[in-house]
Amino acid sequence: GILLIGLTTILPLYVQGVLGYSPIVAGLALTMLILGWPLAVSQSMRLYRVFGLRRALRGVSLMLPAGCAILLFLTPTSHPVLAGIGSFVVGIGMGTTSFTCIVLIQESVEWSMRGSATASNIFARSLGSVLGATVVGAMVNLGLLHFSSTELAQRVHEVLGQTTGLLAVHDDAAVMAVFERALHVTFWGVFLVALLTAAVTWLIPVQAVGDAPEPHAAAASLGDMAGE
């Protein structure tokens, strides 16, 4: 949840305010995440059959820090396609990771507890989104204060408050430089969250005690739902 809200918050800001492209282009860059998500889910069953649930989760989770690492290479002269590629890779990682986690959770409990377990997972993701929005906003504000003087920080807020919005940031070189550095630090924060998420998946044992007799039953049922 933290990773999702972090990326969807700062990537459009960077494409518009730093790269100087329109909101439509910023939206298209973020849309690549939405395209990668269902594409990954639709191919998850093939990964499960070949590698198993836990091994597939471990491998695909590496797509999260890989996609965020691509975003770290963004500069004021970068093309928005680079932002779209990073967003797409993260979407693939998010889609497979979230889907596999639900399957693993349902396999780890009795049938009567599957609804509660799944609801707890969704609640945790929503809670992460709320915390992520708070943390990302705080990081951007702290970055603006750290990389600028008091006068320049005030000018940044004035520019952001104009009717032209983020496009006005791109027209002021000093403001854009501060804005770019603040967002870049936030990209590093999102990357660390992605790296931590990938590391946590490796703590899941390959064969957990108490697995269901048919380990891919939940995956098959959810796969049918995803294909509908």
C-alpha positions in Angstrom: 0.0 0.0 0.0 2.8 2.4 0.8 4.6 1.6 -2.4 1.4 2.1 -4.5 0.4 5.4 -3.1 3.9 6.7 -3.1 4.4 6.0 -6.8 1.0 7.2 -7.9 1.6 10.5 -5.9 5.1 11.5 -6.9 5.5 10.2 -10.5 2.8 12.5 -12.0 4.4 15.4 -10.1 7.8 14.6 -11.6 6.5 14.2 -15.1 4.6 17.5 -15.0 6.6 19.7 -12.7 10.2 18.6 -13.7 9.9 17.1 -17.2 7.4 19.8 -18.2 4.8 17.6 -19.9 1.1 17.9 -19.8 -1.2 16.1 -17.3 -2.2 13.7 -20.1 1.4 12.5 -20.5 1.8 12.2 -16.8 -1.4 10.1 -16.7 -0.2 7.9 -19.5 3.1 7.2 -17.6 1.1 6.2 -14.6 -1.3 4.2 -16.7 1.6 1.8 -17.5 1.4 0.6 -13.9 -2.3 -0.2 -14.3 -1.5 -2.1 -17.5 1.3 -4.1 -15.9 -0.8 -5.1 -12.9 -3.6 -7.2 -14.7 -1.1 -8.5 -17.2 1.0 -10.0 -14.4 -2.1 -11.4 -12.7 -3.2 -13.1 -15.9 0.1 -14.9 -16.2 0.5 -15.8 -12.5 -1.0 -19.3 -12.9 1.8 -20.3 -15.3 4.4 -19.2 -12.8 2.8 -21.1 -10.0 2.7 -24.3 -12.1 6.4 -24.0 -13.0 8.0 -22.6 -9.8 5.4 -22.9 -7.1 3.7 -20.1 -5.1 6.5 -19.1 -2.8 9.3 -19.3 -5.3 7.2 -17.3 -7.8 6.6 -14.7 -5.2 10.2 -14.4 -4.3 11.3 -14.0 -7.9 8.6 -11.6 -9.1 9.0 -9.4 -6.0 12.4 -8.4 -7.3 10.5 -6.5 -10.0 9.4 -3.9 -7.4 12.9 -2.6 -6.6 13.9 -3.0 -10.2 11.1 -0.8 -11.4 11.8 1.8 -8.7 15.5 1.7 -9.6 14.6 2.7 -13.1 12.8 5.8 -11.8 16.0 6.8 -9.9 17.6 7.5 -13.3 15.0 10.2 -14.2 16.5 13.6 -14.8 15.0 16.9 -15.9 16.1 16.0 -19.5 14.6 12.4 -19.4 11.9 11.3 -21.8 8.6 10.3 -20.1 8.9 6.9 -21.7 11.5 6.1 -19.1 9.0 6.9 -16.4 6.4 4.7 -18.1 8.9 1.8 -18.3 9.6 2.0 -14.6 5.9 2.3 -13.8 5.2 -0.8 -16.0 7.8 -2.9 -14.2 6.5 -1.9 -10.8 3.0 -2.8 -12.0 4.1 -6.3 -12.9 5.7 -6.8 -9.5 2.7 -5.4 -7.7 0.1 -7.4 -9.6 1.8 -10.8 -9.1 2.9 -10.0 -5.5 -0.5 -8.9 -4.3 -2.3 -11.8 -6.0 0.2 -14.4 -4.7 -0.1 -13.0 -1.2 -3.8 -13.5 -1.2 -3.4 -17.1 -2.4 -0.8 -17.8 0.3 -3.0 -16.3 3.0 -6.0 -18.4 2.0 -3.9 -21.5 1.9 -2.5 -20.9 5.4 -5.8 -20.9 7.2 -8.9 -23.1 7.4 -11.7 -22.7 5.0 -13.9 -21.0 7.6 -11.2 -18.3 8.2 -10.4 -17.5 4.6 -12.8 -14.6 4.4 -11.4 -13.0 7.6 -7.8 -13.6 6.5 -8.4 -12.0 3.1 -10.2 -9.0 4.6 -7.3 -8.5 7.0 -4.9 -8.4 4.0 -7.0 -5.8 2.2 -7.3 -3.7 5.4 -3.5 -3.8 5.9 -3.1 -2.6 2.3 -5.5 0.2 2.9 -3.7 1.2 6.1 -0.4 1.2 4.2 -1.9 3.5 1.6 -2.9 6.0 4.3 0.5 5.8 6.0 2.2 6.0 2.6 0.4 9.2 1.7 1.4 10.8 5.0 5.0 9.7 4.7 5.4 10.7 1.0 3.9 14.2 1.7 6.2 14.7 4.6 9.3 13.6 2.6 8.4 16.1 -0.2 7.9 19.0 2.2 11.1 18.2 4.1 13.0 17.9 0.8 11.7 21.3 -0.3 12.8 22.9 3.1 16.2 21.1 3.1 17.2 22.0 -0.5 16.1 25.6 -0.5 16.3 28.7 1.6 13.4 30.1 3.4 12.7 32.7 0.7 13.0 30.1 -2.1 10.8 27.6 -0.2 8.2 30.3 0.0 8.5 31.0 -3.7 8.0 27.2 -4.4 4.7 27.2 -2.5 3.6 30.4 -4.3 4.4 28.8 -7.7 2.6 25.6 -6.8 -0.4 27.7 -5.8 -0.7 29.4 -9.2 -3.6 28.5 -11.5 -1.2 27.0 -14.0 -0.2 24.4 -11.4 2.8 22.2 -11.9 3.6 23.6 -15.3 4.6 26.9 -13.6 7.3 24.9 -11.7 9.0 24.0 -15.0 9.2 27.6 -16.1 11.2 28.7 -13.0 14.7 27.1 -13.1 15.4 27.6 -9.4 12.1 26.3 -8.3 12.3 23.3 -10.6 15.8 22.4 -9.3 14.5 22.3 -5.7 11.4 20.5 -6.7 13.4 17.9 -8.6 15.8 17.2 -5.8 12.9 16.9 -3.3 11.1 14.4 -5.5 14.3 12.5 -6.2 14.8 11.9 -2.5 11.2 10.7 -2.3 12.0 8.3 -5.1 14.8 6.9 -3.0 12.3 6.4 -0.1 9.9 4.5 -2.4 12.8 2.4 -3.7 13.8 1.4 -0.1 10.2 0.4 0.6 10.2 -1.8 -2.5 13.5 -3.3 -1.5 12.2 -4.1 1.9 9.0 -5.6 0.5 11.1 -7.9 -1.8 13.3 -8.9 1.2 10.3 -9.8 3.3 9.0 -12.2 0.7 12.2 -14.2 1.2 11.2 -14.8 4.8 8.3 -16.9 3.7 9.3 -20.6 3.8 9.0 -22.6 0.7 6.9 -25.2 2.4 5.0 -23.8 5.3 3.6 -26.0 8.1 -0.1 -26.6 7.8 -0.5 -25.9 4.1 -3.7 -27.2 2.5 -3.6 -30.7 1.0 -4.2 -29.2 -2.5 -1.8 -26.2 -2.5 -3.0 -24.7 -5.7 -6.7 -24.9 -5.1 -7.0 -21.3 -4.0 -4.8 -20.2 -6.8 -6.9 -22.0 -9.3 -10.1 -20.5 -8.0 -8.7 -17.0 -8.0 -7.1 -17.5 -11.4 -10.6 -18.3 -12.8 -11.9 -15.1 -11.2 -9.1 -13.1 -12.7 -9.7 -14.5 -16.1 -13.4 -13.7 -16.1 
